[in-house]
Amino acid sequence: MSAHALPIALMGCMTTRHAASAPSRKAGKEDVSTHAELLASLSSSHAGGSASVGTGMSDGRSASGAPPKRVFAVLVMLLDVLPYEEVWRAWSSGAGRASTATSSQAAEWEVRFFVHAKLPERIKSPWLRSHLLPVSFRPEWASIELVKATLALIEAALGDERVERLALVSETCVPVCTFNEAVASVCADPCSWLGRLRVLGTAAVHDLTKKRTAAIDRSIVRDENIGKADQWFLLTREHASVLTTPDGTAGKPTWWPFRNVW
């Protein structure tokens, strides 16, 4: 599964526990929705009611005194623009409303966006700016700064005690179903979703993989725990919290064993 296929599957109606077992998508024009088609589909799904949408600044309190909603956090990694911003905003506008197609449990949820930008000073969209982290690690390809940026997004989301699911997406990802359908599909299962491949101990290991894994601090991470995975994921709050907890080795952060890996 490609790096971009995982979050798209997660936003859809994946029903298996492992990303590797998800059915492959056939390539071709019939499998590609245009920007306009996505917007039209989402808009028609949300017609007939107002939306309850969480933002990067929401605290979940309701004017009616209703209990705080559970939060699905979307963590966005980008350069300086979100090409499908209109699609994501249309998708989030359907949060918090139950429909005949989804469980009434979906009405308990709302969405919040957290954005890390490599070049935040170039962002023009007020909507993106309202969700922007106050820090940028300016990551390069395959650099440890990508990990630092990811952890910063996770930490920001976990600052909201209502956040129960965290999905990491990139600027090229788009949702392929409504928010409520996504919630009904993935949030009913108390599992995290991650495409992982064990690389050491197998017959065929690429030379580049050997070089990268050789740089991992073996005093902290054992060979049997080393694997490759898509950068994109969907985590429960419990599992996300583990990633932000120091590993206990001289108080070093969780990315420390991989500081020399590129």
C-alpha positions in Angstrom: 0.0 0.0 0.0 1.4 3.4 -0.9 2.1 6.2 1.6 -1.0 8.1 0.4 -3.3 5.1 0.1 -3.5 4.5 3.8 -5.2 7.7 5.0 -7.6 7.6 2.0 -8.6 4.0 3.1 -8.9 5.2 6.7 -11.3 8.0 5.7 -13.3 5.5 3.8 -15.1 2.4 5.1 -12.2 0.1 5.9 -13.6 -2.8 7.9 -10.5 -4.9 8.5 -8.0 -4.4 11.3 -4.9 -4.4 9.1 -4.2 -2.0 6.3 -2.4 -4.7 4.4 -5.6 -6.7 4.0 -7.6 -3.9 2.5 -8.7 -4.5 -1.1 -6.6 -2.9 -3.7 -8.0 0.0 -5.8 -8.0 -0.4 -9.5 -6.2 2.3 -11.4 -8.1 4.1 -14.1 -10.2 7.1 -14.9 -13.3 5.5 -13.4 -11.5 5.4 -10.0 -10.7 9.1 -9.8 -13.1 11.8 -8.6 -12.6 15.3 -9.6 -12.4 18.1 -7.1 -15.9 19.3 -8.1 -17.4 15.8 -7.9 -16.0 15.4 -4.3 -17.5 18.8 -3.3 -20.8 18.0 -4.8 -20.9 14.6 -3.2 -20.1 15.9 0.3 -22.5 18.8 -0.1 -25.4 16.6 -1.0 -24.6 14.3 1.9 -24.8 17.3 4.3 -27.9 19.0 3.0 -30.8 19.5 5.3 -29.2 20.5 8.6 -26.6 22.7 10.3 -23.2 21.4 11.1 -21.3 21.3 14.4 -17.7 21.7 13.4 -14.7 21.7 15.7 -11.8 24.0 15.0 -8.3 24.3 16.3 -9.6 26.7 18.8 -12.7 24.9 20.0 -13.2 23.8 23.6 -16.3 21.7 22.9 -18.7 23.6 25.1 -22.3 24.0 23.9 -24.5 27.0 24.4 -27.3 24.5 25.2 -25.2 22.9 27.9 -25.0 19.6 26.1 -22.1 17.3 27.0 -18.8 17.9 25.2 -18.4 16.1 21.9 -15.8 13.4 21.3 -13.1 14.7 18.9 -11.6 13.2 15.7 -8.3 15.1 15.2 -7.0 15.5 11.7 -3.2 16.2 11.7 -2.1 17.9 8.5 1.5 18.0 7.2 2.0 20.5 4.3 4.4 23.0 2.8 2.3 26.2 2.6 -1.0 25.3 1.0 -3.8 22.7 1.2 -4.8 22.1 -2.4 -8.1 20.4 -1.4 -9.0 22.8 1.4 -12.6 23.2 0.1 -13.0 19.5 0.1 -11.8 19.1 3.7 -14.0 22.0 4.9 -17.0 20.5 3.2 -16.2 17.1 4.8 -15.9 18.6 8.2 -19.2 20.5 7.9 -21.0 17.2 8.1 -19.6 16.4 11.5 -21.9 16.0 14.5 -25.1 15.0 12.6 -26.4 11.5 12.6 -28.0 10.2 9.4 -29.9 7.2 8.3 -26.7 5.9 6.7 -24.7 6.0 9.9 -25.0 5.2 13.5 -26.5 7.8 15.8 -23.1 7.6 17.6 -21.7 9.8 14.9 -23.7 12.7 16.4 -21.4 12.5 19.4 -18.3 13.5 17.4 -16.8 16.6 15.9 -13.6 17.2 14.0 -10.6 19.4 14.8 -7.7 20.3 12.5 -4.1 20.7 13.5 -1.7 21.9 10.8 2.1 21.9 10.6 3.6 23.8 7.7 7.2 23.8 6.5 6.8 27.4 5.3 4.1 28.9 7.6 5.0 32.5 6.6 3.8 31.8 3.0 0.3 30.5 4.1 -2.4 32.8 2.8 -5.5 31.0 3.8 -7.1 32.4 7.0 -8.7 29.0 7.7 -5.4 27.2 7.6 -3.7 29.9 9.7 -6.4 29.4 12.4 -5.3 25.7 12.7 -1.6 26.3 12.4 0.9 25.2 15.1 3.0 28.0 16.5 6.2 26.2 15.5 7.7 24.8 12.3 10.6 22.3 12.1 11.0 23.0 8.4 11.6 19.3 7.6 13.4 18.0 4.5 12.8 14.7 2.8 13.4 11.7 5.1 14.7 14.0 7.9 14.2 13.5 11.6 12.4 16.9 11.6 9.5 15.0 10.0 9.2 12.9 13.1 9.5 16.0 15.3 6.7 17.7 13.4 4.5 14.7 13.7 5.1 14.5 17.4 4.3 18.2 17.7 1.0 17.6 16.0 0.2 14.7 18.2 1.0 16.6 21.4 -1.1 19.6 20.3 -4.1 17.3 19.6 -3.7 15.5 22.9 -3.9 18.9 24.6 -7.6 18.6 24.1 -8.8 15.9 26.5 -11.8 15.2 24.2 -9.6 13.9 21.3 -10.0 10.2 21.0 -8.8 9.5 17.4 -5.9 11.1 15.6 -5.3 10.8 11.8 -2.2 12.1 10.1 -2.7 13.2 6.5 -0.7 15.1 3.9 -1.7 18.0 1.6 -2.4 15.5 -1.3 -4.9 13.4 0.7 -8.6 13.7 0.3 -11.6 12.1 2.2 -13.6 9.6 0.2 -16.7 9.4 2.4 -18.5 11.7 4.8 -17.1 12.4 8.2 -20.0 10.5 9.9 -19.3 7.4 7.7 -15.7 7.6 8.6 -16.5 7.8 12.3 -18.9 4.9 12.1 -16.3 2.8 10.3 -13.2 3.3 12.3 -14.1 4.7 15.7 -16.3 1.7 16.7 -13.2 -0.4 16.8 -10.7 0.3 19.6 -7.8 -0.2 17.3 -5.1 1.9 15.8 -4.4 1.6 12.1 -0.8 1.5 10.7 0.7 -0.2 7.7 3.9 -1.9 9.1 6.4 -4.2 7.4 9.1 -6.1 9.3 12.4 -5.6 7.5 15.1 -7.3 9.6 15.4 -11.0 9.6 13.9 -11.4 6.1 15.8 -12.8 3.1 15.6 -9.7 1.0 16.7 -6.5 2.6 17.5 -3.5 0.5 21.0 -2.0 1.0 19.5 1.4 1.7 17.3 -0.2 4.4 20.4 -1.8 6.0 22.2 1.5 6.1 19.2 3.2 7.7 18.5 0.6 10.3 22.2 0.4 11.2 21.9 3.9 12.5 19.2 3.0 15.0 20.4 3.0 18.6 20.3 -0.7 19.5 20.6 0.0 23.2 17.1 1.3 23.1 15.4 -0.5 20.1 15.9 -4.2 19.6 16.2 -5.8 16.1 12.8 -7.6 16.4 11.1 -4.3 17.0 12.5 -2.5 13.9 10.2 -2.2 11.0 9.1 0.1 8.1 5.7 1.7 8.0 3.8 4.3 6.1 4.1 7.7 7.6 0.3 8.0 7.6 -1.8 6.5 10.4 -4.9 6.6 12.5 -4.2 6.2 16.2 -6.3 5.9 19.4 -5.6 8.4 22.1 -4.0 5.6 24.2 -1.5 4.7 21.5 -0.8 8.3 20.5 0.0 9.1 24.1 2.7 6.4 24.1 4.5 8.2 21.3 4.8 11.4 23.3 6.1 9.7 26.4 9.9 9.8 27.0 11.4 6.3 26.5 13.0 6.4 30.0 16.6 6.4 28.7 18.2 9.4 30.4 15.0 11.4 29.7 15.5 11.4 26.0 12.5 12.0 23.7 10.9 9.1 21.7 12.7 10.1 18.4 16.1 10.0 20.0 17.0 6.4 19.0 16.4 7.4 15.3 18.2 10.8 15.4 20.9 9.6 12.9 18.5 7.7 10.6 17.8 9.3 7.3 
